[in-house]
Amino acid sequence: MKAVVTVIGKDSVGIIAEVSAECAKHNANIVDITQSVLKDYFAMIMLVEIEKMETEFAVFQRELSALGEKKGLDIRAMHEDIFNSMHRI
């Protein structure tokens, strides 16, 4: 089972490191990542494996969101199947 993590906001040093550390804290393995900086804005999408997570997915979502609030970023996590359903025509 996988999840999609998105991060959007003003660029700053350490965004990838902090989001990666939060994933590692919950035993969510990053399998793919893409990121861009457009002028001063940072955008990232990560695909993470969540089968071996040690906490509930809702806790993972809340803690990523809290990290985002602390850093002035919008960080969201969504189950891959929900993400795919939302983007299917």
N, C-alpha and C positions, 0 to 999 in steps of 0.2 A: 504494500500500500504506500502511496506517495502523497505529498502535499505540495502546493505551490505557495511560495512565500514571495510577496512583493514589497519593495521598499522604494519610497519616493520622497524627495525633499531636498533642502539645500545641501550642497556637497560639503563635507568636512572630513577630516582625517579620522580613519578608524571605523567607518561605517561597516564595511565588510567584516572586519575583525570582530566587532561587537555582536553583529547578527550571527556570525558563525559560532561565536562562543556561546550564545544563547541556544543555538541548535545543539551544540555539543553537550551542553548542560542537561538537555532532555534526551540525549542519545538519538537525535535525529541526524541521519547521515546525508550530507550534501552530495548529490549525484550529478548535478549540472547547475551552472550559474552563468548568467550574462548580466553585464552592467554597462551603463553609459553615463557620461557626464555631458550635459547639454548646457553650455555656458556655466552657470553656477548651480545647476540642478542635477541631482543624482537620481538614477532610476536603475533598479535591479530586480531581476526575477531569478529565484532559486527553485530547483526541484529537489525535494528532500524525501528520503525514505523514512517512514514513520513506524514501521512494524515493531521495532525494538525500543520505542520510546518508553520511558519509565514513568511517565505521567499521562493523564488524560489529555486528549487533543485540545479540549477547551482551555485547559490550564496553559498549554503551550501557546495557544492563540492570545490569551490574556497577557502573558508575560512578554511576548513579542510586541504587542500593542503598547504595553507600559514602557518598554524600552524606547519605542518610537516616540511616545509622549515626552519622555525624558530628553531625547536627542532632537526633538522638533521634526520628527519624520512620521510619515504614514506607513506603518508596517502591518501587513495583513497576512494571514495564513489560511489556506482553503484546501480541503481535500481535493485531490486530483480529479476524482470522478465528478464532483460538483462543478469544478472549474470547467471540465470538458463539456458537461451538460449545458452550462451557461453559454458556451461559445460554439455550440453546434447549431447549424441551420436546419 
